[in-house]
Amino acid sequence: MPMVSKKCVRKREKAENVRKNESVDLCSVFSLDMARVESARRVMPSQELAGEIAETFKAFSHPTRVRILGALVGGELCVCEISEVVGLSVSATSHQLSLLKGRKLVKSRTEGKLVHYSLGDGFVLELLHECSSKLRGEGSV
């Protein structure tokens, strides 16, 4: 029989209030299987890692940045070429590339007066592909 603390009772009462106000799926009784709770805690990312993951996904949260990443799937492009592809000014493109580079989603190399960008690693390509496939109904999670 699972143990129930006062804190758990308050959470259950709060959940019951939410249930009355919203259409959400909740358990009809409050019960804990501590083995499952501990197992979940072991595999859950640390607070620090979760923050880094969230920051990485923030970089994907703007359609322009996703389009820039998508353009780079075809290979390396200079800033001028990227700006032409996505239809932004060079300055606006450079700003978006700076954000992507800060999250290590793209990398750059300088050749004379030109700066060329490419995808940071296979992770970006894989994430773009998986997300696109899922949204098109081709993938499964």
N, C-alpha and C positions, 0 to 999 in steps of 0.2 A: 504494500500500500504506500503510495508516494506521500512524502511529508509536505505539508502546506504551511508556509509562514505567513505572518501578518502582511508582509510586503506582497506576497503572492495573492493574498485575498484582495488587497487594494488593486492590484493589477487586474484581477478577475472582474472586480466591480467596475473598474474603468473600461474594460473590454465590453462589459455588458451595456454600459452607457453608450459606447461607440456603436454597438450592435443596434441599439434602439434608434440611433440617429443616421446611420449609414448602412448601405448594402454591402457588407463585407462578410467573407466566410471566416467564422471563428469557431473554435471548439465550444460545445455546449456546456462542458465542465472544464475546470482548470486542473491539469494533471501534468506532472513532470516525470520523465524517465531520465534520471540523472546520468545513466550510461550514455544515452543519446545526446544529452546536453554537453557532457564532457567531450564526447567524440566530435561534436560540432565545434566546440571551442578549440580543439586541437587543430582542425583543418582551416578554421577561419583565419584570414590574413590579420597580421598585427595592425594596430591603429596606424602606425607609420606607413606600412605597405598599402593599406586601404586608402590612405590619403594620396599616396603617389599614383595609385591606380585611378582614383577619381580625377586627379589632375590630368592624367593621360587622356581619359575619356572626355574631359573638358575640351581638349585640343580637337577632338572629333565632333564637338557640339556645334560647330558653325559650318554651314553648307559650303562656304567658300574654301575653308581649309580642307574639307573632304574632297572638293573638286580639285584642289591643288594636288593633294595626295594621289587622287585618281589619275591626274595628268602625268604624274611622275612614275606611274606603273609602267608606262611605255618606255621609260629610260630617262636619263639625265637631261635637264633643260636649264638654260640660263634664266635669270630673273626676267629679262625682257620677253623671252619666249613664254614663260609662265604667265606673265601679265597679259599677253596677247591671247593665250588660250582661254584664260578665265574671264577676260574682259574687265580687268581692273587696271588702275594706274600702276606704274612701277613702284611708286611709294607705298600704295596700299598692299600690293603684292609682297613687297619687302617686309612690311609689318607682319603680315600673316606668316610668312616664312620664318621670321624671327621667333614667333610663338611656337611654331612647329619644331624649329631647331632646338629651342629651349627644353622641349620635352623629348629630344633625341629621336623624333619621328622622321626628320630629314637630316641630311648632312650636306655640307657644301665644300667646294674646292674652288680656288681662284686660279684663273688662267689669264694672265695679263690684266686687262681691265674688266674682264667678265667673271661673274660668279655663277657657277653651275651648281644646281641642286639635284639630289637624288634621294630615294627613300632610305631611311636610316638603316633598316635591316628587313629581313623576311617577315618579321612579325607584323609590320604595317601592311604589307601586301596580303598576308594571310587574314588579318582582321578585316580588311576591306572586302576581300573575296567572301569570307564567311558571312559577313553582315549582308552583303549584296545578295548572296544566294538565299539566305534566310528570308529576306524581305521579298524576294521574287517567288518564294514558296518552293525553292529547290533544295533547301537544307532542312536539317532537323536538329533539334537540341534535346 
